[in-house]
Amino acid sequence: MKDPKMLEKKEQLLQLVKGFCEQYLDEDYEQLSCKMVEKLGRKRTVPFMTGKLEVWAAGIIHAIGTVNFLFDKNFEPYVSVHDICGYFGTAQSTTSQKSKSIRDMFKMGYFNDEFATKRSQQNNPFNNLVSINGFIVPADFLKNKE
């Protein structure tokens, strides 16, 4: 049975995350952020029931942004950590710590399939590699040369 208090907090968290994504990011980040909120809500002990929702929202955006190079000016969209913290009114160290705990909770890393944006998935340098008898080789190497 769903706890009404948890559902209310989850809805508030979804609104916070969606608001930031609509203002600073794109639809891809919004979908991934909402997916993460839903996933957090399905945990046995729902993590966002404790602590400020603003910190959780900032941590979610930061965690997804970290594994998708959001803070690199060479990638689009680009947002700085200061933008995230300024929007949610959180401290940078608190946001980074919450982001780290979320990334650890879901075992997130660079090019993580579950929380990667479409752009990151397409630009994944490991897409073109295959393993043959323990050796990693480019897939182009296996194509028939005519």
C-alpha positions in Angstrom: 0.0 0.0 0.0 1.4 3.4 -1.0 2.0 5.9 1.8 0.1 9.1 0.9 2.9 11.2 2.5 5.5 9.5 0.3 3.3 10.1 -2.8 3.0 13.8 -1.9 6.7 14.2 -1.4 7.4 12.3 -4.6 5.1 14.7 -6.5 6.8 17.7 -5.0 10.2 16.3 -5.9 9.0 15.6 -9.5 7.8 19.2 -9.8 11.2 20.6 -8.6 13.1 18.5 -11.0 10.8 19.2 -13.9 11.0 23.0 -13.2 14.8 23.0 -13.4 14.9 20.8 -16.5 12.3 23.0 -18.3 14.3 26.1 -17.5 17.9 24.9 -18.0 18.0 21.5 -19.7 16.2 19.5 -22.4 13.5 16.9 -22.4 16.0 14.0 -22.3 17.3 15.2 -18.9 13.7 15.7 -17.7 12.8 12.1 -18.6 15.9 10.7 -16.9 15.4 12.8 -13.8 11.7 11.7 -13.5 12.8 8.1 -14.0 15.3 8.5 -11.1 12.6 10.0 -8.8 10.3 7.1 -9.6 13.1 4.6 -9.0 13.9 6.2 -5.6 10.2 6.0 -4.7 10.2 2.3 -5.3 13.0 1.6 -2.8 12.0 -0.3 0.4 13.0 2.7 2.5 12.3 5.7 0.4 15.4 7.9 0.6 13.8 11.3 0.0 11.5 10.9 3.0 14.3 12.3 5.1 16.1 15.6 4.3 15.1 18.6 2.2 13.5 17.9 -1.1 15.5 20.7 -2.7 18.8 18.9 -1.8 17.4 15.7 -3.3 16.3 17.5 -6.5 19.7 19.2 -6.8 21.5 15.8 -6.1 19.4 14.0 -8.8 20.2 16.7 -11.4 23.9 16.7 -10.4 24.1 12.9 -10.5 22.6 12.6 -13.9 24.6 15.5 -15.1 27.9 14.1 -13.9 27.6 10.8 -15.8 26.4 12.8 -19.0 29.1 15.5 -19.0 26.6 18.2 -18.2 29.3 20.4 -16.5 31.6 20.3 -19.6 31.3 23.5 -21.7 32.0 21.4 -24.9 28.7 19.6 -24.5 25.1 20.8 -25.0 23.2 21.5 -22.8 25.7 23.0 -20.4 24.9 23.9 -16.8 27.3 24.8 -14.0 27.1 23.4 -10.5 26.5 26.9 -9.4 23.4 27.1 -11.5 22.0 24.0 -9.9 22.8 25.1 -6.4 21.5 28.6 -7.1 18.2 27.4 -8.5 17.5 25.0 -5.5 19.2 27.2 -2.8 21.6 24.4 -1.8 25.2 24.4 -0.9 27.6 23.0 -3.4 29.2 20.5 -1.0 25.8 19.2 0.1 24.6 18.8 -3.5 27.8 17.0 -4.4 27.5 14.7 -1.4 23.9 13.8 -2.3 24.9 13.3 -5.9 27.6 10.9 -4.9 25.3 8.9 -2.6 22.7 8.6 -5.5 25.4 7.5 -7.9 26.6 4.9 -5.5 23.0 3.8 -4.8 22.4 3.1 -8.5 26.0 2.1 -9.4 26.1 5.0 -11.9 29.1 5.6 -14.0 30.1 7.3 -17.3 28.2 5.8 -20.2 25.7 4.1 -17.9 23.0 2.8 -20.2 20.1 3.3 -17.8 20.8 7.0 -17.0 22.6 8.1 -20.2 21.2 10.8 -22.5 20.6 9.8 -26.1 23.5 12.1 -27.1 25.8 10.3 -24.6 24.7 6.9 -25.8 25.4 7.8 -29.4 28.9 9.3 -28.6 29.9 6.3 -26.4 33.4 5.3 -27.5 32.8 1.8 -26.3 29.9 1.2 -28.8 32.4 0.2 -31.5 34.3 -2.4 -29.4 33.9 -6.1 -29.2 35.6 -8.8 -27.1 37.0 -11.9 -28.9 38.6 -14.5 -26.7 39.3 -11.9 -24.1 40.8 -9.4 -26.5 39.0 -6.1 -27.1 39.1 -5.0 -30.7 37.2 -2.5 -32.8 34.2 -3.9 -34.5 35.4 -2.4 -37.8 38.4 -4.8 -37.6 36.0 -7.7 -38.1 34.3 -6.4 -41.2 35.1 -8.2 -44.4 37.5 -6.3 -46.6 36.6 -6.5 -50.3 
